[in-house]
Amino acid sequence: MFALSEGEHQSRFHACSIDTPRRREKKPAGQAGKVSGRKRSDRERQGNLFDSPTPAKIVQLRHRYAPEASQAFVALPTLWECPRTRTSKRRFQHTLASDSVRADQQGNEMSFAGIFARIVALIGAAALLWRRLQGAAPEPAWGSAPVVPAAKAQGAIPTLKMPTARGWTDGQKPVAAPGLKVNAFATGLKHPRWIHVLPDGGVLVAEANQVAGPPRSVFHYAMQATMRRAAALGVSANRITLLRDTDGDGIAEKREIFMEGLNQPFGMALLGNTFYVGNTDGVVAFPYVAGADRITAPGKKLVSFKPAGHWTRSLLPSPDGRKLYAGVGSLSNIAETGMAVEEGRAAIYELDLASGTSRIFASGLRNAVGMAWEPRTGVLWTVVNERDGLGDETPPDYLTSVRDGGFYGWPYCYWGQTVDDRVPQDPVMVAKAITPEYALGGHTASLGLCWMPAGTLPGFPDGMAIGQHGSWNRSTLSGYKLVFVPFENGRPSGPPRDILSGFLAPDEKESYGRPVGVTLGPDGSLLMADDVGDVIWRVTGA
């Protein structure tokens, strides 16, 4: 693939596995009807191209993107030629950050970011193939008693595989399960993530995206470039859009900007005359007038959260309307930048709306996003995205009930009390860890969650609908579906079922869409946000 200059050795080269093809131009859709106290060993640090004090000097690069990619990649050591000096590092990071901004603003595929992602993809393809040759793929870790494979730490070669975002062509749509049908309720949105239905039937959609921070290393930069090509990083619309189906045909004819100028809005809730928004930096309350098509009044921040990292802030009112629950994800994968920056994160908060106080209701939840109440028991449930870098199915993401004061393991352990030996341990916390109820598969990125009563869709009993955004860090992709988990006597009671599938190309190189938020529509249908297709899908009986 390439040669290193004399004196440099292949054994000193570590790469990340990134498998992503060139992004196609997306056509606009039409209007629809450092773990705390731990330092890496010299062996871990040496020769890492993405973060090493010893730069590999690349003198030859032969692939289809030469010469422009070759010129860009060879420039890296020049930027880092005095790696032990702060000036050189600052210049390097400034270059990366400047290019990141250009890529976000211009979508320039021939930017340094785009070229670099393609180069690393070639390196990654070989690493992915090597992993696949190590043995048979593990069985999916699903259900109440999953078989979770032993951890295989990936070390300096983490798997990063994301399909390129393509979007849907005219007339193309997800595959509905037998007995169901799907139509586009609204198209042409800007990265729709979450949905909230108003009492008057209006459908609110939070449009936001992850925003790139300054690259910390070349590896981090490569990951950002890859995520851009998958439409998982970019400019955030920072707005909430109001949709109305005025004639009852299942397609939103009316569209207006309900709120704008927000800070990566995600969760929404309406209680009485107050509308709540989960911005990435906190929960804000706004005055609301019934039937209003827009909110322009200033809001009041009720609680502040640390932004960045897992940036989404989901919201769910208590059944009695007195409290509000908010999901706040971790900054990092396994607290590798220390526990101080993780204080107040990886938790679900409870806000008392009368007193204005807030507290951590449950913790050790790496990234709890969707939340829902099981109506028979009145118990809070959530879906959680687990840690990376231990294998394709290790550990699984999960669906779990949430106990007041409960601790669910992050970062010390997973799936109960399985210790993650990459993390400095706290035996007391490990002993407290609660085992989740139901595994949802490794790295499925289960985000959306709503209670779906029996009869919502024909042939489906009571249970939870779950939007699986899909993996980016395993050799074979997982997720990319809207699934259903049946419940009986207040608990999961059987295997999952697909509601919608078909979001991936057969070769896994492209995604047409990615499921996120899910909720019941005003007409009794099921609505799901798709942030790659920029669509709100509506599911009903056939």
N, C-alpha and C positions, 0 to 999 in steps of 0.2 A: 504493500500500500504506500509506504514511504520509507525513506532511509534516514538514519540519524548520523550526524557528523562524527568524525573520528573522535574517540574518547568518551562518547556517550553510548550507553548500552540499552538494549531493549528491556532488560530487567528493571531499569530505572524508570520505565514509562508506565504510568497508570492512566487508565482512561475510563470515562463513564460510558455506559452503553446507551446510546441514543439511537433510536431507530425511527426516523421520520422522513418521508419522502418530500419532494418539492411540493409546496402548496400550490394548488390551482387557484386561478382567479375565481372568487366567489361571486356569483351573480346575485344581484339583489332580488329578494322575493317580492312578488307582487302583493298588492293589498288583498286580503282575503275577505271574501265573504268568509458549640465545646462542653458537653456534659460538665457539670459543676466540678471545678478543681482538677480536671483531667487534662493532661497534655498528651498529644499524640507522640508515639515513639518515633525514633529516628527512622526506623524501617517504614512506618506509616507515612512519614513525611517525604522520604527521599524520592526525588525524581518525579513527583506527581506533576505532570504537565500543567494541571489546572491550578496548582497552589504551591508549587515547590520553589525553594530558594535556588535551585539549580536548574536553569532553563534548558530544555532540550532544543538544540538548534536543528531545525528541519531544513535539509538542503535539497530534498527531492520529493515531489508529490505528484503521483501519476493517477489521475482519475478524470472523469468526464467533465469536472468543473474547472480544470486547469485552462488557461493560466490565471484567471482572476482569483480563484480560491487559493491557489498556491502563493500568489503574491500577498494576499491578505494574511494567510497563516504564517508565512515566514516572517512577517512583520512583527509577530507577537514577541519573539525573543529580543528584538530591537527595542520594543517598548519596555521590556523588563530587564535590560542589559545590566543594570546595577541593582539587582533585586534586594540587596540588604540595605538599601538607602530608602528613606521615606519618600524622597522626591520622586524617584523612579516609580515607586508603587502608586503614589498619588497620580502621576501622569498616566500610568496604565489604567487606573480606575476611572480617571476622568475621561479617557478615550472610550472606554466601554460604556460609561454612563451616557456620554454624549451620543453615541451611536444608538443606545437603547431608546433615547428620547426620539431620535430621528425615525427609528423603526416604528415606534408607536404612533408618531404623528403622521408619517407618510406611508406606512405599510410597505416600505421599500424592500422587495425581496432580494435585490442585489446589494443590500447594505451589508456591512461587516457581519451583523448578526445573522442574516440569512445564509451568507456564505459559510460562516463558522459552523452553524447548525448542520449544514450538509456534510461538511468535512467530518465532524464528530460522528455523524450518522454512519459513515463508512467504517469508522473504528468500531462503533457500537454493533454493527451487523455481525462482525466476527465474534464479538464477545457474547452476543445473544445466541449465536449458533453453538458456541462452546458450551454454554449453559444447557442448551437443549440436548446436547450429546451426553450429559452427565447421568442420564437415566430417565425413566418414564416420568411424565408429568404427574404431580400428586392429584388425588381426587379432590374435587371442590369441597371446601370446608363450609358446609351449610347445615342448618338445623339446630335442634336443641341439644344434640350430642355429637358435635362434629369431631372428626379426626383431624387434629391440627398437626401438621408435619413438624418435625424437629427443626429448630432454627438453623439456617445456613447463612451466616453473616456474609454479605457481599463485599465488605471492606472497601477497598479503593476503587472497585468497579461496580457502582450501583447501576441497576438496570433502569434506564429511562426510555420507555417506548410509548410514543403517542401517535395516533393516527392524525394525518393532516386534515384540518377542517375543510370540508367541501361544501356542505349545505345540501339542500334538496333541489332537484331540478323540477321543472314545471310538471305537475301531476304526480310526482313521487311522494310517498308518505310512508310512515312506519307500518309494520305488519301487526295487525290486531289479532288477538287470540280468537279461535273459533267461537262464533256466536256474538262477536263484537265488531264494531266498525269505528273508524277514526276519521275525523276531518279537521282541517285547520280552522280554528276559531279566530285566530289573528296571525298575520305574517308581517314581515318587514320590520320587526322590532330590533332593538339594539341590545343584544346579550341579555335576554329576559331570564331572571333567576327565580323569582318567588311570586306567588299569586295570593291575593286576598279578595274575597267576595264581600261586597257591601250589602247591607240589608235591603237596599233598593234594587239589587241585581247587578249593579255595576261591578266590573272585574278590574281590580288593580293589579298592575304588573310592575315589580321592581326591576329596573334595568341598570345593571352595574357589572363591573369586571374587576379582576385582580389587577393591581397597578404595580409596575416594576419599580423596585427600590434600587439603590446603587449596587452594582455587582460587587460581591465580596471576593471573588476569585474568578479565574477563567472557567472553572467548572460551573460556578453559579451563573456566569454569563451564558455559557452554552445551554444550560437548562432554561434560562429565560428565553433565549432565541428559539428553542424547541417549543416552548409553551406558546409563544406568539404564533407559530405556524399551526398550532392546534387551536387557535382562537381562545386560549385559556389565560391570556395576558394581553393587556393593551390599554386603550383609552376607555375610561368608565363613563357611561352616559350620566350617571348620578341623578336619575329621575325616576318618578313613578308615573306610569301612564294609565289612564282610565279607558276601559273598553266597555261598550254597551251593544248588546244584541237587541236592536229596537224592534225587529219584526219576528223574533222567535224562531228563526231558521237555523240557529246554531252557529252563526257567523257574526262576528262583531262588525257592524256597519259604522259605528261612531267611535272615534278615537280622539282623546284630548290629553294634554299634559296636565296631570293632576298636581304634581309637585316637581320642582327642579332645584338645582343647586345644592343637592344633598351630598353626603360623604359616603359613597359606596353603600347605598341603602340596600337592605335585604328584608328582614322581617317587618311585618306590618300588623297592627291590631287596632280595632275600633271598640271603645267602651264608652257608652253614653255619647257625650259631646266632645270626646277627646280622641284624637287619632295619634297612634304611637308608631314611630319609625325606628328600626334598629340600624342606625348608622354604624360604620365600622368602629368609630371612636365613642359610641355611647347610645343610649336610648333618649329620644327627644319626643316631647309631647306637643301636639298642635291643636288649637281649637278647630272643631268641625261642626258644620251646619248640615243637617240632614238633607240629602239630595244634591249637595254641592258638587260641582264638576271640577273644582279647583281649590286648593289651599294656598294662600299667599301670606297669611299671618305668620309672624315669627314664632318659633318654638321655644320650649323650655327644656334644657337638658336635665334629665332625672338622675342619670348615673353615667360615669365616664368609664370607658374600657380602653385598654391598650390596643392600638390599631396594628395592622400589618400581620404577617404570618397567615394563619388561618383567619381570614378577615370577615367572614360572614357572621351576622348577629341575628339569629332567628328569634322570633317572639311568639309567645302563646299565653293568652289570658287564662286565669283559673276559671273553673266553671261558674263560680259565684261573682266573677268580675272584680274581685278585690285585689288580686295580685297579678303580676305579670312575670313570666319566666323568660329568660334570655340565655341563649347558648353562646359561649365565648371559647373559641378554640385556642390551642397552643400557638406559640410563636414558631416553634421548631419541630423537628421530627421526634427526638428523644432528649430534649433539653441539652443539646450539645453546646449551646452557648451559655450554659449555666442556669441554675434555678431562679436566680434573682429576676431575670427578665421574664420568667414564666409566672411570677407571683400574680395571683388574680386571674389566671388563665386556665384553660383546660377544665372548664367548669360550667355548670348551669347556675345562673343567678335567680334569686327570687326578689322581686321588687314589691314592697308594700305600697300601694298607690295612695292610701290615706295618709300614712305617716311620712312618705317620701324616703323611707329607708330601704336599703338593699343588703343582701347577704348571699354567700355562696350556699346554695341548696345541696349540691352534690359536686364532687371533684374527681380528679383522676380520669376524666373523660377527654381524650386527646382532641377530638374535634366533634362535639355533639352539635348536629345541625337541626334537622327536622325534629319536631316534638308533637305529640298528640296525646289526648286523654282516651283511655279505654273506658267507655261509658258505664259498663256494668259494675266495675270495681272503683272507678274514679281515680285510677292510678296513672301517673305520668309515665310515658314511654318516649324513648328517643333512639335515633340511629347515630352511630359513632364511627368515624373513620380512624382506623388503627394505624400503627407505625409502619415504617418502610424499612427495607434493606435486610430482611430476614428470609426471603423466599417468596415464591409466587402465591402460596396459600397461607403464609405465616406472618402475622396472625390474621385471622379474618376480621373484617368489619362486622358490626353487630347491631342487633336490635335488642334493647333492654328496658325493663322497668327502671325507674329512677327513685331511689330511696332518699328521704330527707337525711342529710349527713353522710350519705353513702360515698365510699371511695372505690373507684373502679380500676385502679392499678397504674395508670400512666404517671411517670415514665418508667417506674421500677419493674413492672411485670405486665403480663397480658393474659387474656382469657383465664381469669381467676388469678392464680399465683404462680404462673410460669415466668420465671425471672429472666429479664433481658440483661445478659451479662455485659453488654456494652455500656450499661449505666451504673454509676456508683450507687450501691444499694442501701436501702433503709429497711431492715427486716420488720420493724414495727409496722410500716406502711404496707409492706407486702402481705403481712398477716391479716390486714384489714380488707384486702382487695376482694370485691364481690365479683363472682362469675356472671357474665351476662346470660340472658335467657336464650338468645337465638343468633347463630352465626349467619352472616350474609355473604360469605365468600371472601377470598383474599383480595384486598385492594379494589373492591367494586365501587368505592367512593359513593356509598349510599347517603344521599343528601335529603331528598324529599320524603315526607312522611305525613300521611293523614289516615284517620279512621274512616273505613269504608263500610257502612252498614250493609247487611244482607239486602239484596234486591237492587242495589245501586247499579250493578251490572248483572245481567242474567247468568245464573249458574255459579255466582260467587257468594259465599256466605259472609258473615261478619269477619272483619280482619283489617289488616293494615296495607295500604298501597305505598310503595316505596320507589322513589326515583333514584336509579343507580347511574350516576354521572359517568362512571367507567374508569378503568385503570390507566395509569401512565408509567407504572414501575414494575411490570412483570413481563416475562418473555412471551406469554400468550395473553391477550387482552381478556378482561372480565368486566362484567357490568354492562353498561350501555343498554339498559332495559328499564321498563317500568314493570315491577313485579308486585305480586300479592302474597301475603302470608296470612293464612286463615287463623282465627282465634276461636277458642272455646273455653268457657268458664274463666275468662279473663286472661288467658295465656295462649301463646302460639300453639297450634294443634296439628300441624301437618307440614308437608313439603310446600315449597313456594310454587307459584304459578306465574307464567308470563301474562301480562296484560298487553304490553307493546314491546316489540323487538324490531330488528331490521335497521338499527341505527348505524351499523358498521358495514363497510364494503366486505365482501367475502374474504379478501386477502388481508384484511385488517389494516390496510395502508391509508384508508380514508374514513372519516366519519361524516355521515350525513347530518347527524344531530347528536345531542347529549342530554339525557333527561336530568331535570333538577327538581324544582318544586312541584308538588301535586296537591290538589284540593278538590272538594266537591263544587261543581258549578251551580249557578243559580237555578238551572232547570233540572237538577238532579243528575247531571252527567258528571264525568270525571275530567278535570282539566289538568294538564301537565305542561310545564315550561321546558322549552328546548333552547339552550343558549348557544348552540352552534347553528342550528337551523333558523334561529331567530323567530320561532313559531310558538304559539300556544295551541296545543293539540287538545281536541275534545273527543272523549271516548264514550260511546253509548252501546246499547244492544243493537245487533244487526237488524 
